[in-house]
Amino acid sequence: MDGLGAFVAVMVAVLDVIAIVHVWRSRIETGRKVVWSVVIVVAPVIGLICWALAALRIGKVRL
C-alpha cells in the first residue's frame, strides 16, 4: 500500500501544480487567483475538485 499511497500523493501534487498554473494564466482578477491558489494549496484534494468543477465549461460558477 505504501507504493500506491505515494503514487496517489504524487498525482495529487502534480494536478495541484497544473491547477495553480491554470488559475494564474486565466483572465480572472488577481484577488480571485490568490483565493483559488490558497484553496488548492490548503485543501489539495477538495480544492482541486472544486476548482475543476468551477473551471469546466459545464461549471456554472464564475471564477
N, C-alpha and C positions, 0 to 999 in steps of 0.2 A: 504493500500500500504506500510506502514512502515514495516510491518512484512515481506512482500515479498522482499523489498529492503534490509532489514537486512539479510535475508536468502541468497540472491544473494551475498552480501558483504562477508559473512562468507564463502560461497562456493568458491569465487574467492581467498580469503586469504588462504584457505586450499589447493586449487590447486596450488597457487603460492609457498607455502612451499614444496609441493610434487615436483614441477618442480625444485626448487632450490636444493633440496636433490638429485634429479636425476642428475642434472648438476654436482654437486660436487662428485658424485660417478662414473661419467663417466671417460673415459680414455683420455679426451681431455686435452690440455695444460692448465696450471694454469691461464694464461692470458685470454684465452677464457672463462674459468669458471667464472672469475671475470666479464668479459663483459656481459655474459649471465645473471649472477646474478643481476647486476646493471640494465640491461634492464627489467628484470622481476619485480624488486622492483620499479623502477621509473615509468614504464608504465604497471601496473599489467595485464590488460586485453589484450592489444596489445602485450606485451612481452610474455604473456602466449601462445597466439595464434601463434606468430612467433616461439617460442621455440617448440611448439607441431608440427608445420609443418616441422621444421628442424629435429626434433628428430624422427619422424615417419620413419619407414622403407621405405616408399614411397618417403620420402623427398630427394631431390637432393642436398641439401645444406650440406656441410661438417661442422659439429660442431667443 
